[in-house]
Amino acid sequence: MTRRARDERRVDPRGLPKIQFDHRFQTVFHLDFYSSVILTRNPMVARSQWIDWKYVRELQKDSIDHAIAICQHTGVYEIMEF
């Protein structure tokens, strides 16, 4: 860990002004750390643009059936259909 990162981690971000251009982060340091450290790692999961619902249904798992029901109820099912 670099000295700058160690020093920045000691600062309480609740007392600093929030950045306006990305609601996920409280400070520019958080945004920079995410961009330069977290995103450079190999992702654990591939980014999905759609879901093959037929394949997912064939898995026949209760948890997946529950997730599908939630997606249908919220309107996400049609948006992500393959």
Secondary structure by P-SEA (a helix, b strand, c coil): ccaaaaaaaacccccbbbbccccccccaaaaaaaaccccccccccccccccaaaaaaacccaaaaaaaaaaaaacccccccc
